[in-house]
Amino acid sequence: MSYIEFDKNQLVNLEYSLSRELLRSNRAGSYSSTTIIGCNTRKYHGLLITPQPQLDGGMHVLLSSLDESIIQQNTEFNLAIHRYKGGIYNPKGHKYITDFTSDPIPTITYRVGGVVLTKEMLFISNSDQMIIKYTLVSANSPTLLKFRPFLAYRNIHSLCKANEDVERRYDAIQNGIKVRMYQGYPHLHLQFSKNPDYVHVPDWYYNFTYTRERARGYDYVEDLFTPGYFELPIAKGESIYFIAGLETENPLNLGKMFAAESKRRVPRDSFEHCLANAAQQFIVKRGKKTEIIAGFPWFGRVARDSFISLPGLTLVNGDFKTFKAILDCLIAEMQGPLFPNFGTGHRVEYNDVDTSLWLFWSLQQYVKFSDDQNVWKQYGGVLNEILSSFRKGASFNIHMLDNGLLYAGIPGVAVTWMDAVVDGKPVTPRMGLTVEVNALWYNAIMFAIELASKAGDTAFVAEWQSIADRIPSAFTDTFWLEDKKYLADFVEGVHRNMSVRPNQLFAASLPYSPLNEEQCKGVVDRVQNELLTPRGIRTLSPKNPLYKPEYTGNQTERDMAYHQGSVFPWLLGHFAEAYLKLHEKSGVAYIEKLYKQFEVVMSEHGIGTISELYDGDPPHKPSGAISQAWSVAELLRMKYLLSQVQEKNTVKPKKSNQKTRSK
């Protein structure tokens, strides 16, 4: 029995099966995504989606889908399913699906009369190629398989429309063809492990509809191009392999390639293995760059998300090499003290204050895991540049006040992680002194002093120690609400924003805290009572009149809800850390329960992974990206934190790096 599987009753129920999506990716940056029955419901769905650096640097859907048919006694049974305008599904091949399992790799079983056919799909690890294995388990008469590819050749954020510019020609290659829709694009190579008959009938199919895009308020109707179709016989017990990729392959090697790739896969036979497998999917090594994809299917590289995700995706596995490779790639793209927020190439945005401070935290975790004594020698210059630039003044009015706190922001720009913007205005305008930025600022200074002290850099220590010494009192004077026992979210002039948000949590969770233990407890208790859910931490208390219980609707409606009540799983890692610091062994059972509550989501939304966010109100429906790097990473780190507390109580305690100010 597979850890994640769906039976026929679930699969033929479209309301159920179309809400569950499959994702597979590789280290080259290519991915495939669709629903568990193969019906595309998003413009981001497709069988082969690859980076196209020579075009716009974005991800492009090349092969949208592959329709398979079983032919027996001159009767064709199409196994595919598409939705067209008017809510029409044609064909309705999902009715032939009897079973779906995900371990060790996704396998769909079809039954048509006496024919039983299985379909397994995986990616080649380091190239833009994916393979599908078809096995005829049983058949009572001669059987043919027919395959019709549908091409899109467009950026994932756009849609394909029928046009006369498409290239209709093809070139024959060994056991297949190569085609492309437009000049400037690479050819798509479609090959089989045995020689098929190919019939070239180039044509457009019209009005495919994507229900998830319609619900999100976007254009949702697409036309797709098919160059023709393939037919080949298959015998009972035989396996046939199909490969789609940007380079030609020796068809005789497809079986060996598939078997070799299968052995490399982390099994999905448990909750922990699902998380470990999901974690691998975010790391991309292309050329000389190693990066983290923030989330599938529409995110690219985001520096903030990368720094937050790095420990959970790499360090808990002891993968220090990948950690440093990703870190070094991000540092190479710095502009002054700032890191790239969104975008690549010439369209990169450098517009936030906290990302640079998350670098310090990420390195802190690296030192904790690796005990590397050369971090100041390697990265001290970068850390010093960030601190000094922020102190003297940087873009977006980032500067240090006389009391040591960090001010950031200009009107109309969101410079913190709560960065949703509607009609050119931040949904959560947090200009001034923000609580998490200053918690990160204090932690960054203290960590840099720690590294410099060990390295004997007395000049740096002398320059920054006096600043560090005055921050805790300034921090509590500014943010601590004595009558309410929690922290203000941000302060601008005489205005204190007292919204209960998770941003205060970092003042209690970070290795160096400006709070005393009693204040940390007040923060954790407030977050626990008003923001904690089984799926993570709400971004705003339900008691606030601005609270949005659901993340739904068009882009404006969703942006208005994004940080106004939506639940983010990644925040749970910092809640767990703060909670365990306070309660230690007595808090293990509670945090372990929160961790294990995510096991049920393995068969929801993006199967085998964790979503970007969830609704603020029960039943906390999943939303956003189906697989988010920091969601997966912080759950893995949460598991590690639990193991550390448990180990601490069974062996001699290790000296903690936590610096909590006494009362």
C-alpha positions as CSV (number, residue, x, y, z in Angstrom):
1,M,0.0,0.0,0.0
2,S,1.4,3.4,-1.0
3,Y,1.7,6.2,1.6
4,I,-0.3,8.5,-0.8
5,E,-2.8,6.9,-3.0
6,F,-6.3,7.6,-4.4
7,D,-8.9,5.1,-5.4
8,K,-11.3,5.1,-8.3
9,N,-14.2,6.7,-6.4
10,Q,-12.0,9.7,-5.5
11,L,-10.4,10.0,-9.0
12,V,-13.7,10.1,-10.9
13,N,-15.1,12.7,-8.5
14,L,-13.9,15.8,-10.4
15,E,-14.6,18.1,-7.4
16,Y,-12.2,16.0,-5.4
17,S,-9.5,15.1,-8.0
18,L,-9.2,18.5,-9.7
19,S,-8.3,20.1,-6.4
20,R,-5.3,17.9,-5.9
21,E,-2.2,18.7,-7.9
22,L,1.0,16.8,-8.8
23,L,4.4,18.5,-9.0
24,R,7.7,17.1,-10.1
25,S,10.9,19.1,-10.8
26,N,14.6,18.5,-11.3
27,R,17.9,20.2,-10.5
28,A,18.1,21.8,-13.9
29,G,15.0,24.0,-13.1
30,S,12.5,22.2,-15.2
31,Y,9.2,21.0,-13.8
32,S,5.9,19.3,-14.6
33,S,2.6,20.0,-12.9
34,T,-1.0,19.0,-13.4
35,T,-3.9,17.5,-11.4
36,I,-3.7,13.9,-10.3
37,I,-6.0,12.9,-13.2
38,G,-4.0,14.9,-15.8
39,C,-6.5,17.6,-16.5
40,N,-4.8,21.0,-16.5
41,T,-6.6,23.6,-14.5
42,R,-3.9,26.3,-14.5
43,K,-1.9,28.1,-17.1
44,Y,1.0,27.0,-14.9
45,H,0.3,23.3,-15.6
46,G,2.1,21.3,-18.2
47,L,4.2,18.2,-18.8
48,L,7.5,20.0,-19.7
49,I,8.1,23.5,-18.4
50,T,11.6,24.8,-18.7
51,P,13.7,27.9,-18.2
52,Q,14.3,30.0,-21.3
53,P,17.2,32.3,-20.5
54,Q,17.7,33.3,-24.1
55,L,14.2,34.7,-24.3
56,D,13.0,36.4,-21.1
57,G,14.7,34.4,-18.4
58,G,11.4,33.0,-17.3
59,M,9.8,29.6,-17.3
60,H,8.0,28.4,-20.4
61,V,5.4,25.7,-21.0
62,L,6.6,23.8,-24.1
63,L,4.7,20.5,-23.8
64,S,1.3,21.2,-22.3
65,S,-0.1,17.7,-22.4
66,L,0.1,14.3,-24.1
67,D,-3.1,12.6,-24.9
68,E,-2.9,8.8,-24.8
69,S,-5.4,6.4,-26.3
70,I,-5.7,2.6,-26.2
71,I,-6.8,1.1,-29.5
72,Q,-8.3,-2.4,-29.7
73,Q,-10.2,-3.9,-32.6
74,N,-10.3,-0.5,-34.3
75,T,-11.9,1.1,-31.3
76,E,-10.1,4.1,-29.7
77,F,-10.4,4.8,-26.0
78,N,-8.9,8.2,-25.2
79,L,-7.4,8.3,-21.6
80,A,-7.0,12.1,-21.5
81,I,-9.3,14.7,-20.0
82,H,-9.6,18.4,-21.0
83,R,-12.1,21.1,-20.0
84,Y,-13.4,23.3,-22.8
85,K,-15.6,26.4,-22.8
86,G,-19.1,25.9,-21.4
87,G,-17.8,23.5,-18.8
88,I,-17.5,20.6,-21.3
89,Y,-15.0,17.8,-20.5
90,N,-13.8,16.0,-23.5
91,P,-12.5,13.4,-23.6
92,K,-13.4,11.9,-20.2
93,G,-10.5,9.5,-19.8
94,H,-10.6,9.9,-16.0
95,K,-13.4,7.3,-16.0
96,Y,-10.8,4.7,-16.9
97,I,-8.5,5.5,-14.0
98,T,-8.6,2.9,-11.3
99,D,-5.7,3.9,-9.0
100,F,-3.1,6.6,-8.3
101,T,-0.1,6.0,-6.2
102,S,2.9,8.3,-5.5
103,D,5.6,6.0,-4.2
104,P,8.2,5.6,-5.3
105,I,7.1,7.7,-8.4
106,P,3.7,8.8,-9.5
107,T,1.8,5.9,-11.1
108,I,-1.6,6.0,-12.7
109,T,-3.4,2.8,-13.6
110,Y,-6.0,2.7,-16.3
111,R,-8.5,-0.1,-17.1
112,V,-10.4,-0.3,-20.3
113,G,-12.3,-3.6,-20.6
114,G,-9.6,-6.3,-20.3
115,V,-6.8,-3.8,-20.8
116,V,-4.8,-2.6,-17.8
117,L,-2.2,0.0,-18.5
118,T,0.1,1.8,-16.0
119,K,1.8,5.2,-16.5
120,E,4.8,6.4,-14.5
121,M,6.5,9.7,-14.9
122,L,9.8,11.2,-13.8
123,F,12.4,13.8,-14.7
124,I,16.1,13.4,-15.7
125,S,17.9,15.0,-12.8
126,N,20.2,17.5,-14.5
127,S,18.7,18.1,-18.0
128,D,15.5,19.4,-19.5
129,Q,14.0,16.0,-20.1
130,M,11.1,14.0,-18.7
131,I,10.3,10.3,-19.3
132,I,7.0,8.5,-19.1
133,K,6.9,4.7,-18.8
134,Y,3.9,2.9,-20.1
135,T,3.4,-0.8,-19.2
136,L,0.7,-3.0,-20.6
137,V,-0.2,-5.2,-17.5
138,S,-2.9,-7.2,-19.3
139,A,-4.7,-7.3,-22.6
140,N,-7.0,-9.9,-24.3
141,S,-6.3,-8.9,-27.9
142,P,-3.7,-6.9,-29.9
143,T,-3.3,-3.4,-28.6
144,L,-2.1,-0.1,-30.1
145,L,-1.2,3.0,-28.2
146,K,-1.8,6.4,-29.8
147,F,-0.1,9.6,-28.5
148,R,-1.0,13.2,-29.5
149,P,1.2,16.0,-28.0
150,F,-0.2,19.5,-27.4
151,L,2.3,22.3,-27.5
152,A,2.0,25.8,-25.9
153,Y,5.4,27.4,-26.3
154,R,4.7,30.4,-24.0
155,N,5.7,32.0,-20.7
156,I,3.9,30.4,-17.7
157,H,2.2,33.7,-16.9
158,S,0.6,34.1,-20.4
159,L,-1.6,32.0,-22.6
160,C,-1.3,30.6,-26.1
161,K,-3.7,31.8,-28.8
162,A,-4.1,30.4,-32.3
163,N,-1.9,32.3,-34.8
164,E,-0.3,31.9,-38.3
165,D,3.2,32.4,-37.1
166,V,3.5,28.9,-35.8
167,E,6.1,26.6,-37.5
168,R,4.2,23.7,-38.9
169,R,7.2,21.6,-40.1
170,Y,8.9,18.8,-38.3
171,D,12.2,16.9,-38.5
172,A,12.4,13.1,-38.2
173,I,14.8,11.9,-35.5
174,Q,15.5,8.4,-34.2
175,N,12.1,6.9,-33.0
176,G,10.4,10.3,-33.1
177,I,10.4,13.9,-34.2
178,K,11.7,17.3,-33.2
179,V,9.4,20.4,-33.5
180,R,9.2,24.0,-32.3
181,M,6.4,26.5,-32.6
182,Y,8.5,29.7,-33.0
183,Q,12.0,30.8,-33.9
184,G,14.1,31.7,-31.0
185,Y,12.8,28.8,-29.0
186,P,14.6,25.4,-28.8
187,H,13.3,22.4,-30.5
188,L,11.3,19.9,-28.5
189,H,12.4,16.3,-29.1
190,L,9.7,13.7,-28.8
191,Q,11.0,10.1,-28.9
192,F,9.9,6.5,-28.0
193,S,11.9,3.5,-27.0
194,K,10.5,1.7,-30.1
195,N,9.9,3.1,-33.5
196,P,6.4,4.5,-33.9
197,D,4.3,5.5,-36.9
198,Y,4.0,9.2,-37.0
199,V,1.2,11.0,-38.9
200,H,1.8,14.7,-39.4
201,V,-1.4,16.7,-39.2
202,P,-0.6,20.1,-37.7
203,D,-3.6,21.8,-36.3
204,W,-4.9,24.1,-33.5
205,Y,-7.3,22.9,-30.8
206,Y,-9.4,25.7,-29.4
207,N,-10.8,27.0,-26.1
208,F,-9.1,24.9,-23.4
209,T,-10.2,26.4,-20.1
210,Y,-8.4,26.6,-16.8
211,T,-10.8,26.9,-13.9
212,R,-8.1,27.9,-11.3
213,E,-7.2,30.9,-13.5
214,R,-10.8,32.0,-13.9
215,A,-11.2,31.8,-10.1
216,R,-8.1,34.0,-9.7
217,G,-9.5,36.6,-12.0
218,Y,-7.2,36.0,-15.0
219,D,-7.7,35.1,-18.6
220,Y,-8.4,31.4,-18.6
221,V,-9.0,30.3,-22.2
222,E,-6.1,28.9,-24.3
223,D,-5.6,27.4,-27.8
224,L,-3.0,24.6,-28.1
225,F,-1.1,23.4,-31.2
226,T,-0.6,19.7,-32.1
227,P,1.8,18.7,-34.8
228,G,0.3,15.3,-35.3
229,Y,0.1,11.9,-33.6
230,F,2.1,8.7,-33.0
231,E,0.9,5.1,-33.0
232,L,2.8,1.9,-31.9
233,P,1.9,-1.6,-30.8
234,I,2.4,-2.8,-27.3
235,A,2.4,-6.4,-26.1
236,K,1.2,-7.7,-22.8
237,G,4.0,-7.3,-20.2
238,E,5.9,-4.8,-22.4
239,S,7.0,-1.4,-21.3
240,I,7.3,1.5,-23.7
241,Y,9.2,4.7,-22.8
242,F,8.5,8.2,-24.1
243,I,10.9,11.1,-23.6
244,A,10.3,14.8,-24.2
245,G,13.3,17.1,-23.9
246,L,15.4,19.9,-25.4
247,E,18.0,17.5,-26.7
248,T,17.9,14.2,-28.7
249,E,18.4,10.9,-26.9
250,N,19.4,7.4,-27.9
251,P,16.0,5.6,-27.6
252,L,17.7,2.4,-26.7
253,N,18.9,3.9,-23.4
254,L,15.5,5.1,-22.2
255,G,14.8,2.0,-20.1
256,K,18.2,2.3,-18.4
257,M,17.8,6.0,-17.9
258,F,14.4,5.5,-16.3
259,A,15.6,2.8,-13.9
260,A,18.7,4.9,-12.9
261,E,16.6,7.9,-12.2
262,S,14.1,5.9,-10.2
263,K,16.9,4.7,-7.8
264,R,17.9,8.3,-7.1
265,R,14.5,9.2,-5.8
266,V,13.8,9.7,-2.1
267,P,10.8,7.4,-1.4
268,R,7.5,9.0,-0.4
269,D,6.6,6.3,2.0
270,S,6.3,8.5,5.1
271,F,5.5,12.1,6.1
272,E,9.2,12.8,6.7
273,H,10.2,11.4,3.4
274,C,7.6,13.4,1.6
275,L,9.0,16.6,3.2
276,A,12.6,15.5,2.3
277,N,11.6,14.8,-1.3
278,A,9.7,18.1,-1.5
279,A,12.8,20.0,-0.2
280,Q,14.9,18.7,-3.0
281,Q,12.6,20.1,-5.6
282,F,13.3,23.7,-4.8
283,I,17.1,23.6,-5.3
284,V,18.1,24.4,-8.9
285,K,21.7,24.1,-10.3
286,R,21.9,25.5,-13.8
287,G,25.3,26.5,-15.2
288,K,27.4,28.1,-12.4
289,K,24.3,29.1,-10.4
290,T,22.7,27.3,-7.5
291,E,19.4,28.8,-6.4
292,I,16.2,28.1,-4.4
293,I,12.9,28.4,-6.2
294,A,10.6,30.1,-3.7
295,G,7.5,28.1,-4.7
296,F,5.8,26.2,-7.4
297,P,4.3,26.7,-9.9
298,W,4.8,30.5,-10.4
299,F,7.6,31.8,-8.1
300,G,11.2,32.2,-9.1
301,R,14.2,33.0,-6.9
302,V,13.4,35.4,-4.0
303,A,16.4,36.3,-1.8
304,R,14.4,36.6,1.5
305,D,12.7,33.3,1.0
306,S,16.1,31.8,0.1
307,F,17.8,32.9,3.3
308,I,14.8,31.7,5.4
309,S,14.6,28.4,3.6
310,L,18.3,27.6,3.5
311,P,18.7,26.0,6.9
312,G,15.7,23.7,6.5
313,L,16.5,22.7,2.9
314,T,20.2,22.1,3.4
315,L,21.6,22.3,6.9
316,V,19.3,19.7,8.5
317,N,20.7,17.3,5.9
318,G,24.3,18.3,6.5
319,D,24.5,19.7,3.0
320,F,26.9,22.6,3.7
321,K,28.2,22.7,0.2
322,T,24.8,23.5,-1.3
323,F,24.2,26.0,1.5
324,K,27.3,28.0,0.6
325,A,26.8,27.7,-3.1
326,I,23.3,29.3,-2.8
327,L,24.6,31.9,-0.4
328,D,27.5,32.9,-2.6
329,C,25.2,33.3,-5.7
330,L,23.0,35.7,-3.8
331,I,25.9,37.7,-2.4
332,A,27.2,38.0,-6.0
333,E,24.0,39.9,-6.9
334,M,24.1,42.4,-4.1
335,Q,23.7,46.1,-4.8
336,G,25.2,48.0,-2.0
337,P,23.7,46.4,1.2
338,L,20.6,45.1,-0.6
339,F,19.7,41.7,-2.1
340,P,17.5,40.9,-5.1
341,N,13.9,40.7,-4.0
342,F,12.0,39.6,-7.1
343,G,13.0,39.0,-10.7
344,T,16.1,38.1,-12.7
345,G,18.4,39.6,-15.3
346,H,17.6,43.2,-16.0
347,R,14.3,43.1,-14.2
348,V,15.4,42.6,-10.6
349,E,13.9,44.6,-7.7
350,Y,16.0,45.7,-4.8
351,N,13.3,47.1,-2.5
352,D,13.3,45.6,1.0
353,V,15.0,46.1,4.3
354,D,14.7,42.7,6.1
355,T,16.3,40.4,3.5
356,S,19.8,41.6,4.2
357,L,19.2,40.9,7.9
358,W,18.0,37.4,7.2
359,L,21.4,36.7,5.8
360,F,22.8,37.0,9.3
361,W,20.3,34.6,10.7
362,S,21.0,32.1,7.9
363,L,24.7,32.2,8.6
364,Q,24.0,31.9,12.3
365,Q,22.3,28.6,11.6
366,Y,25.2,27.5,9.4
367,V,27.7,28.1,12.2
368,K,25.4,26.2,14.6
369,F,25.3,23.2,12.3
370,S,28.8,23.2,10.9
371,D,30.9,24.8,13.6
372,D,32.8,26.6,10.8
373,Q,35.3,28.9,12.5
374,N,36.1,30.8,9.3
375,V,32.8,32.5,8.7
376,W,34.0,36.0,9.7
377,K,37.0,35.6,7.4
378,Q,34.8,34.6,4.5
379,Y,31.7,36.8,5.0
380,G,32.8,39.4,7.5
381,G,33.2,42.0,4.8
382,V,29.7,41.5,3.5
383,L,28.2,41.6,7.0
384,N,30.1,44.8,7.8
385,E,29.0,46.4,4.6
386,I,25.3,45.7,5.4
387,L,25.5,47.0,9.0
388,S,27.6,50.1,8.1
389,S,25.4,51.0,5.1
390,F,22.2,50.6,7.1
391,R,23.7,52.7,10.0
392,K,24.8,55.5,7.7
393,G,21.8,55.4,5.4
394,A,20.6,53.4,2.4
395,S,17.8,53.3,-0.2
396,F,14.2,53.6,1.0
397,N,15.3,55.8,3.9
398,I,16.9,53.0,5.8
399,H,19.0,54.5,8.6
400,M,19.9,54.0,12.2
401,L,18.5,56.4,14.8
402,D,20.5,57.7,17.7
403,N,19.0,55.1,20.1
404,G,20.3,52.3,17.8
405,L,17.0,51.3,16.2
406,L,16.6,50.9,12.5
407,Y,14.2,53.1,10.5
408,A,13.0,52.1,7.1
409,G,10.4,53.1,4.5
410,I,9.1,55.8,2.2
411,P,5.5,56.6,1.3
412,G,3.9,54.2,-1.2
413,V,6.6,51.4,-0.9
414,A,6.3,48.2,1.2
415,V,9.8,47.3,2.4
416,T,9.1,44.5,4.8
417,W,7.9,40.9,4.0
418,M,4.3,42.2,4.3
419,D,4.7,43.6,0.8
420,A,1.3,43.2,-0.9
421,V,0.4,46.3,-3.0
422,V,-3.0,47.2,-4.4
423,D,-3.5,50.2,-6.8
424,G,0.0,51.3,-6.1
425,K,-0.5,51.4,-2.3
426,P,0.8,49.0,0.3
427,V,-2.0,46.9,1.9
428,T,-0.1,47.0,5.2
429,P,1.9,50.3,5.2
430,R,4.5,49.7,7.8
431,M,6.8,52.7,7.4
432,G,9.0,53.6,10.3
433,L,10.3,51.3,13.1
434,T,9.0,47.8,12.5
435,V,9.2,45.2,15.1
436,E,10.7,42.3,13.2
437,V,13.2,44.5,11.3
438,N,14.6,45.8,14.6
439,A,14.6,42.3,16.2
440,L,16.6,41.1,13.1
441,W,18.8,44.2,13.3
442,Y,19.7,43.5,17.0
443,N,20.3,39.9,16.2
444,A,22.5,40.7,13.2
445,I,24.7,43.1,15.2
446,M,25.1,40.7,18.1
447,F,26.0,37.8,15.8
448,A,28.5,39.9,13.9
449,I,30.1,40.9,17.2
450,E,30.2,37.3,18.2
451,L,32.0,36.3,15.0
452,A,34.4,39.3,15.1
453,S,35.3,38.6,18.8
454,K,36.2,35.0,18.0
455,A,38.2,36.2,15.0
456,G,40.1,38.8,17.0
457,D,38.6,41.8,15.1
458,T,38.7,44.2,18.1
459,A,38.1,47.3,15.9
460,F,34.7,46.0,14.8
461,V,33.7,45.0,18.3
462,A,34.6,48.4,19.6
463,E,32.6,50.1,16.9
464,W,29.4,48.2,17.4
465,Q,29.3,47.0,21.0
466,S,28.1,50.4,22.4
467,I,25.3,50.4,19.8
468,A,24.3,46.9,20.7
469,D,24.2,47.7,24.4
470,R,21.6,50.5,24.0
471,I,19.3,48.6,21.6
472,P,17.4,46.4,24.1
473,S,16.1,49.3,26.2
474,A,15.3,51.3,23.1
475,F,13.5,48.3,21.6
476,T,11.3,47.7,24.7
477,D,10.7,51.4,25.2
478,T,9.5,51.6,21.6
479,F,7.6,48.4,21.1
480,W,6.6,46.8,24.4
481,L,3.0,47.4,25.5
482,E,3.2,46.9,29.2
483,D,-0.6,46.8,29.8
484,K,-1.2,44.3,27.0
485,K,1.9,42.2,27.4
486,Y,2.9,42.1,23.7
487,L,4.8,44.1,21.1
488,A,3.5,46.9,18.8
489,D,3.8,46.0,15.1
490,F,5.4,49.2,14.0
491,V,5.9,52.8,15.3
492,E,6.0,55.9,13.2
493,G,6.5,59.1,15.1
494,V,4.1,59.1,18.0
495,H,1.8,56.5,16.4
496,R,2.1,52.9,17.7
497,N,0.3,50.3,15.6
498,M,-0.9,47.8,18.1
499,S,-2.3,45.2,15.6
500,V,-1.6,41.7,16.8
501,R,0.6,40.2,14.1
502,P,3.2,37.5,14.0
503,N,6.1,39.9,13.3
504,Q,6.6,40.3,17.0
505,L,7.4,36.6,17.2
506,F,11.0,37.0,15.9
507,A,11.9,39.1,19.0
508,A,11.3,35.9,21.0
509,S,12.7,33.3,18.6
510,L,15.9,34.8,17.2
511,P,19.2,33.6,18.8
512,Y,19.8,37.1,20.3
513,S,16.7,38.6,21.8
514,P,16.2,42.2,23.1
515,L,13.5,40.9,25.5
516,N,13.6,39.3,28.9
517,E,12.0,36.0,29.5
518,E,8.8,37.4,30.9
519,Q,8.4,39.6,27.8
520,C,9.1,36.6,25.5
521,K,6.4,34.6,27.2
522,G,4.0,37.5,26.7
523,V,4.7,37.5,23.0
524,V,4.4,33.8,22.6
525,D,1.2,33.6,24.6
526,R,-0.4,36.4,22.5
527,V,0.6,34.7,19.3
528,Q,-0.6,31.3,20.6
529,N,-4.0,32.7,21.7
530,E,-4.8,34.9,18.7
531,L,-2.8,33.8,15.7
532,L,-1.9,30.1,16.0
533,T,-3.9,27.6,13.8
534,P,-3.3,23.9,12.9
535,R,-1.7,25.2,9.6
536,G,0.6,27.9,10.9
537,I,0.4,31.4,12.1
538,R,-2.2,34.0,11.0
539,T,-0.9,37.3,9.8
540,L,-3.5,39.3,11.7
541,S,-5.7,38.6,14.7
542,P,-9.4,37.7,14.0
543,K,-10.2,40.4,16.5
544,N,-9.0,43.1,14.2
545,P,-11.7,44.7,12.0
546,L,-9.3,44.4,9.0
547,Y,-9.1,40.6,9.3
548,K,-9.8,38.7,6.1
549,P,-10.8,35.1,6.9
550,E,-10.3,33.7,3.4
551,Y,-7.7,34.1,0.7
552,T,-9.9,34.0,-2.4
553,G,-11.1,36.0,-5.4
554,N,-9.3,38.1,-8.0
555,Q,-5.8,39.4,-7.6
556,T,-6.9,42.6,-5.8
557,E,-9.1,40.6,-3.4
558,R,-6.4,38.1,-2.7
559,D,-3.7,40.8,-2.2
560,M,-6.0,42.5,0.3
561,A,-6.2,39.2,2.3
562,Y,-2.6,38.1,1.8
563,H,-1.2,39.6,5.1
564,Q,-4.5,40.4,6.7
565,G,-5.3,37.0,8.2
566,S,-4.0,34.4,5.9
567,V,-2.0,31.6,7.6
568,F,1.6,31.0,6.8
569,P,3.1,27.6,7.7
570,W,6.7,29.0,7.7
571,L,6.0,31.2,10.7
572,L,5.4,28.0,12.7
573,G,9.2,27.3,12.8
574,H,9.8,30.5,14.7
575,F,6.8,29.9,17.0
576,A,8.2,26.4,17.8
577,E,11.7,27.8,18.5
578,A,10.4,30.5,20.8
579,Y,8.0,28.1,22.6
580,L,10.7,25.5,23.1
581,K,13.1,28.1,24.5
582,L,10.5,28.9,27.1
583,H,9.2,25.5,27.9
584,E,12.1,23.2,26.8
585,K,11.2,19.5,27.5
586,S,7.7,20.2,28.7
587,G,6.9,21.9,25.4
588,V,8.0,19.0,23.2
589,A,4.6,17.2,23.1
590,Y,2.7,20.3,22.2
591,I,5.1,21.3,19.3
592,E,5.3,17.7,18.1
593,K,1.5,17.8,17.8
594,L,1.6,20.9,15.7
595,Y,4.2,19.3,13.5
596,K,2.3,16.1,13.0
597,Q,-0.9,17.9,12.2
598,F,0.6,18.6,8.7
599,E,0.7,15.0,7.8
600,V,-2.9,15.1,6.6
601,V,-2.1,17.7,4.0
602,M,0.2,15.3,2.2
603,S,-2.9,14.2,0.1
604,E,-4.3,17.7,-0.3
605,H,-3.6,20.6,-2.7
606,G,0.0,19.9,-3.8
607,I,0.3,16.3,-2.8
608,G,3.4,15.3,-0.8
609,T,4.3,18.9,0.0
610,I,3.2,22.0,1.9
611,S,1.3,25.0,0.4
612,E,2.2,28.6,0.5
613,L,-0.6,29.6,2.8
614,Y,-4.0,28.6,4.2
615,D,-7.2,30.4,5.0
616,G,-7.4,32.2,8.4
617,D,-10.7,30.6,9.4
618,P,-11.4,26.8,9.7
619,P,-11.3,24.5,7.8
620,H,-8.1,26.5,6.8
621,K,-8.3,25.6,3.1
622,P,-4.9,25.6,1.3
623,S,-4.2,28.5,-1.2
624,G,-1.4,30.1,-3.1
625,A,1.4,28.1,-4.5
626,I,1.0,24.4,-4.1
627,S,4.5,23.9,-2.8
628,Q,6.4,26.6,-1.0
629,A,10.1,26.4,-0.1
630,W,9.9,28.1,3.3
631,S,6.8,26.2,4.3
632,V,8.6,22.9,3.7
633,A,12.0,24.1,5.1
634,E,10.6,25.4,8.4
635,L,8.7,22.2,9.1
636,L,12.0,20.3,8.6
637,R,13.7,22.7,10.9
638,M,10.9,22.4,13.4
639,K,11.5,18.6,13.4
640,Y,15.2,19.3,14.0
641,L,14.4,21.7,16.9
642,L,12.3,19.0,18.5
643,S,15.1,16.5,18.2
644,Q,17.6,18.9,19.8
645,V,15.4,19.4,22.8
646,Q,14.9,15.7,23.2
647,E,18.6,15.1,22.8
648,K,19.4,17.8,25.3
649,N,17.4,15.9,27.9
650,T,19.1,12.6,27.2
651,V,22.8,13.7,27.0
652,K,24.9,16.3,28.7
653,P,23.5,19.8,27.7
654,K,25.4,21.9,25.3
655,K,26.1,25.5,25.9
656,S,23.4,27.7,24.3
657,N,24.2,30.7,22.1
658,Q,20.9,32.3,23.2
659,K,21.4,35.8,24.7
660,T,18.3,36.8,26.5
661,R,18.4,40.0,28.4
662,S,17.7,39.6,32.1
663,K,15.1,41.7,33.8
